[in-house]
């Protein structure tokens, strides 16, 4: 199930150090649900077709210069019309104080007015980046997320299959833990997923027979990481003699998570298999593939060339 998130306007104010010029009565409960911001240039001139009242509005040097050319009465009419759409809030950039007419109409329509010391482009880009991350589609999956040689590996499989034990061995080999048991996955772009741990269980790992272990305190802060991009999925399954497993690696498998296809490998395990080493090799091999080198295809082409060259020759 995909979770839908929102960001409290109050949180945004604290995050970016915005100054509150006028605080609406519903300010503590205002929540932002869209990442985009708008500059109300055309709206100040009276054009409201396609206006998005769900967005924060940002006024910069252009809008401020235009308003300065209006009379106080005209500014009252302009702000009265603008604030009547009851959007979440207005941010005035460049540390410019709000006009008295702006504050009067903000109070009339109960719309929060904020001020930023940053230039307009910086305000917009920084807030959009922050909001895109905060509002990204997300889902929680059972599994373990590790960073191995810079590759984010999501380990999946049945409960008790050995995911946490494999993670422990990887930690001993110098790799880093992002999440154990539950992985919160966010789609940060059309083809990229970011994984992290729910705050409640962050830095902890469960080992059956031992209990809960704090990885950061036991192995040091270098053994944990807050979040990491998910580059591949490794599905750990019990060895089944009736199952046919891919031995060459020519069959590309993918797992669809939030509409993003992530390369997936199925690794059957039996007692004695060193899963940590296999995962290290899988991480390096996946990076090679991303860089355009595929050892399985190279090996197959080499075999084909050998048979073509020796076709028809006496043995």
DRENKOL-138096 format. One line per 10 residues: their letters; for each residue x negated, y negated, z of C-alpha. Coordinates in Angstrom, 2 decimals. Layout:
N
a	X/Y/Z; ... .
% end
This chain:
315
xxxxxxxxxx	0.00/0.00/0.00; -1.41/-3.41/-1.00; -1.37/-6.01/1.74; -0.32/-9.60/1.02; -2.30/-12.23/2.86; -2.00/-15.94/3.55; -4.28/-18.54/5.10; -3.13/-20.97/7.82; -3.68/-24.58/6.77; -5.10/-25.17/10.24 .
xxxxxxxxxx	-7.80/-22.56/9.55; -8.75/-24.35/6.32; -9.01/-27.67/8.17; -11.38/-26.14/10.73; -13.43/-24.26/8.13; -14.16/-27.34/6.01; -14.18/-30.00/8.74; -11.24/-31.91/7.28; -9.93/-34.91/9.17; -6.19/-35.03/9.83 .
xxxxxxxxxx	-4.74/-38.38/8.75; -1.16/-37.33/9.40; -0.09/-34.06/11.00; 3.31/-32.74/9.97; 5.52/-31.28/12.68; 5.18/-27.82/11.06; 1.39/-28.11/10.65; 0.52/-25.13/12.93; 2.84/-22.84/10.95; 1.92/-23.90/7.39 .
xxxxxxxxxx	0.35/-20.99/5.49; -1.22/-21.13/2.05; -0.37/-18.33/-0.37; -2.06/-19.50/-3.60; -5.75/-20.15/-4.18; -5.40/-22.88/-6.82; -5.45/-26.61/-6.04; -4.06/-29.45/-8.13; -4.93/-33.09/-8.72; -1.63/-35.03/-8.93 .
xxxxxxxxxx	-2.73/-37.53/-11.58; 0.26/-37.09/-13.88; 2.61/-36.79/-10.93; 1.54/-40.21/-9.65; 2.60/-41.53/-13.04; 5.99/-39.82/-12.71; 5.52/-36.63/-14.76; 6.55/-33.58/-12.71; 7.11/-30.94/-15.40; 5.24/-27.72/-14.44 .
xxxxxxxxxx	4.34/-29.17/-11.02; 3.38/-26.42/-8.54; 4.56/-27.38/-5.03; 2.94/-24.27/-3.52; -0.54/-25.69/-4.12; -2.59/-28.07/-2.03; -2.94/-31.44/-3.75; -6.30/-33.24/-3.96; -6.76/-36.92/-4.75; -10.14/-38.14/-5.95 .
xxxxxxxxxx	-11.66/-41.31/-7.36; -9.39/-41.36/-10.44; -6.15/-41.11/-8.46; -7.36/-43.57/-5.82; -8.35/-46.12/-8.51; -4.98/-45.77/-10.20; -3.08/-46.33/-6.93; -5.20/-49.38/-6.14; -3.79/-51.11/-9.25; -0.20/-50.68/-8.04 .
xxxxxxxxxx	1.64/-53.05/-5.77; 2.54/-51.87/-2.24; 6.16/-51.46/-3.34; 5.13/-49.37/-6.34; 2.89/-47.21/-4.14; 5.82/-46.58/-1.80; 7.95/-45.38/-4.71; 5.10/-43.26/-6.09; 4.36/-41.51/-2.78; 8.05/-41.15/-1.99 .
xxxxxxxxxx	8.53/-39.27/-5.24; 5.37/-37.17/-4.77; 5.98/-36.11/-1.17; 9.61/-35.24/-1.87; 8.33/-31.98/-3.39; 7.15/-30.87/0.10; 3.84/-29.22/-0.84; 1.56/-27.79/1.90; -0.67/-30.84/2.19; -2.60/-33.65/0.50 .
xxxxxxxxxx	-6.39/-33.89/0.70; -8.02/-37.25/-0.02; -11.67/-36.85/-1.05; -14.70/-39.16/-0.71; -13.80/-40.05/2.90; -11.23/-42.58/1.64; -8.63/-43.60/4.26; -5.02/-42.99/3.29; -2.97/-46.02/2.20; -0.32/-47.22/4.67 .
xxxxxxxxxx	2.29/-46.41/2.00; 0.92/-42.88/1.73; 1.15/-42.31/5.48; 4.64/-43.83/5.66; 6.01/-41.48/2.99; 4.10/-38.52/4.43; 5.84/-39.15/7.73; 9.21/-39.56/6.01; 8.89/-36.21/4.17; 6.87/-34.47/6.90 .
xxxxxxxxxx	3.83/-33.61/4.71; 0.33/-33.24/6.18; -2.35/-35.64/4.89; -6.03/-34.69/5.23; -9.33/-36.39/4.43; -12.64/-34.91/3.28; -16.08/-36.52/3.18; -17.05/-34.49/0.12; -16.69/-35.57/-3.50; -13.62/-34.25/-5.28 .
xxxxxxxxxx	-15.29/-31.53/-7.36; -17.07/-30.10/-4.31; -13.84/-30.04/-2.28; -11.92/-28.23/-5.01; -14.61/-25.66/-5.90; -15.41/-24.82/-2.26; -11.77/-24.38/-1.23; -10.86/-22.33/-4.32; -13.83/-20.00/-3.70; -12.83/-19.60/-0.06 .
xxxxxxxxxx	-9.16/-19.05/-0.89; -9.90/-16.52/-3.64; -11.79/-14.40/-1.12; -9.19/-14.85/1.64; -6.19/-14.11/-0.59; -7.74/-11.32/-2.67; -5.53/-8.23/-3.12; -6.65/-5.62/-0.61; -6.01/-2.12/0.55; -7.33/0.07/3.37 .
xxxxxxxxxx	-8.70/3.49/2.48; -9.93/6.35/4.65; -13.64/6.86/4.08; -17.16/5.64/4.80; -18.90/2.78/3.00; -22.71/2.74/2.88; -25.29/0.60/1.12; -27.91/2.87/-0.43; -30.71/1.24/-2.41; -28.45/-1.77/-2.91 .
xxxxxxxxxx	-25.57/0.33/-4.25; -22.29/0.39/-2.36; -21.20/4.03/-2.02; -17.67/4.81/-0.84; -17.61/8.33/0.62; -14.22/10.02/0.49; -13.01/13.48/1.37; -10.99/15.43/3.87; -11.24/14.56/7.54; -14.09/16.52/9.12 .
xxxxxxxxxx	-15.85/17.24/5.80; -19.04/15.52/7.01; -18.83/11.92/5.76; -19.94/10.37/9.05; -22.74/12.92/9.46; -23.99/12.06/5.96; -23.80/8.37/6.89; -25.87/9.05/10.02; -28.58/10.77/8.00; -28.62/7.84/5.57 .
xxxxxxxxxx	-28.99/5.45/8.51; -32.01/7.43/9.70; -33.49/7.05/6.20; -33.22/3.25/6.35; -29.90/2.58/4.60; -27.05/0.48/5.97; -23.52/1.08/7.25; -20.64/-1.17/6.24; -17.62/0.82/7.47; -16.77/4.18/8.98 .
xxxxxxxxxx	-13.36/5.89/8.98; -11.40/2.91/7.54; -12.63/0.73/4.68; -10.86/-2.53/3.84; -11.20/-3.08/0.09; -10.65/-6.44/-1.62; -10.51/-7.10/-5.36; -12.66/-10.22/-5.72; -12.48/-10.34/-9.52; -11.06/-8.42/-12.45 .
xxxxxxxxxx	-13.75/-5.74/-12.26; -15.29/-6.00/-8.79; -14.31/-4.62/-5.39; -15.73/-5.70/-2.04; -15.56/-3.42/0.98; -15.76/-4.23/4.69; -14.72/-2.75/8.01; -11.69/-3.82/10.04; -12.99/-6.08/12.81; -11.85/-3.71/15.55 .
xxxxxxxxxx	-14.11/-0.84/14.42; -16.95/-2.82/12.82; -20.48/-1.41/13.48; -19.07/1.76/15.09; -19.32/5.30/13.79; -17.58/8.45/15.09; -19.56/11.67/15.41; -17.60/14.75/16.37; -19.08/16.33/19.49; -20.93/13.14/20.47 .
xxxxxxxxxx	-18.29/10.43/20.29; -18.36/6.78/19.27; -21.77/5.26/18.51; -22.58/1.56/18.12; -24.86/1.60/15.08; -26.05/-2.00/15.49; -27.28/-1.37/19.04; -28.65/2.10/18.43; -30.43/1.50/15.11; -30.75/-2.30/15.15 .
xxxxxxxxxx	-28.97/-5.09/13.28; -30.80/-4.15/10.09; -28.78/-0.93/9.94; -25.41/-2.66/9.47; -23.95/-5.02/6.92; -20.74/-7.05/7.03; -19.58/-6.29/3.48; -20.83/-4.92/0.20; -19.64/-4.48/-3.34; -18.36/-0.97/-4.09 .
xxxxxxxxxx	-20.38/0.36/-7.03; -19.41/4.03/-6.92; -17.19/6.57/-5.18; -18.46/9.96/-4.02; -15.74/12.49/-3.27; -17.09/15.24/-0.98; -15.31/18.58/-1.33; -15.92/22.11/0.04; -17.66/24.43/-2.40; -15.15/26.56/-4.28 .
xxxxxxxxxx	-16.47/29.49/-6.30; -13.32/29.39/-8.45; -13.92/25.76/-9.42; -15.99/24.66/-12.42; -18.22/21.71/-11.58; -19.90/19.36/-14.05; -23.55/20.40/-14.19; -24.84/17.98/-16.82; -23.10/14.77/-15.79; -21.65/14.07/-19.22 .
xxxxxxxxxx	-18.06/13.78/-18.03; -17.43/10.26/-16.76; -14.95/10.17/-13.90; -13.39/7.08/-12.41; -11.22/6.21/-9.44; -8.67/3.44/-9.89; -8.57/1.14/-6.86; -6.46/-2.04/-7.08; -6.59/-1.83/-10.86; -10.40/-1.59/-10.99 .
xxxxxxxxxx	-12.04/1.56/-12.33; -15.00/2.63/-10.18; -17.39/5.44/-11.27; -16.65/8.57/-9.23; -18.69/11.69/-8.57; -17.45/14.90/-6.98; -20.04/16.63/-4.82; -19.30/20.16/-3.55; -21.04/21.00/-0.31; -22.16/24.22/1.33 .
xxxxxxxxxx	-24.18/24.81/4.50; -27.79/23.83/3.85; -27.23/21.20/1.16; -29.01/17.94/2.00; -26.17/15.55/1.30; -28.14/12.42/2.22; -30.79/13.13/-0.44; -28.09/13.85/-3.01; -26.42/10.52/-2.22; -29.74/8.68/-2.60 .
xxxxxxxxxx	-30.27/10.25/-6.01; -26.66/9.47/-6.97; -27.19/5.81/-6.06; -30.39/5.55/-8.13; -28.81/7.40/-11.05; -25.76/5.13/-10.98; -27.99/2.06/-11.08; -29.85/3.51/-14.06; -26.55/4.00/-15.86; -25.57/0.40/-15.17 .
xxxxxxxxxx	-28.87/-0.64/-16.74; -28.07/1.38/-19.86; -30.02/4.58/-19.27; -28.16/7.90/-19.10; -30.41/10.89/-18.40; -27.62/13.42/-19.13; -27.07/12.00/-22.62; -30.81/11.85/-23.26; -31.20/15.48/-22.21; -28.30/16.58/-24.44 .
xxxxxxxxxx	-29.69/14.70/-27.44; -33.08/16.28/-26.85; -31.55/19.77/-26.80; -29.57/19.03/-29.99; -32.69/17.80/-31.79; -34.55/20.94/-30.72; -31.89/23.23/-32.21; -31.60/21.16/-35.40; -35.35/21.28/-35.94; -35.53/25.04/-35.34 .
xxxxx	-32.33/25.91/-37.22; -33.04/28.58/-39.83; -36.65/29.12/-38.77; -37.69/32.75/-38.10; -38.11/33.68/-34.45 .
% end
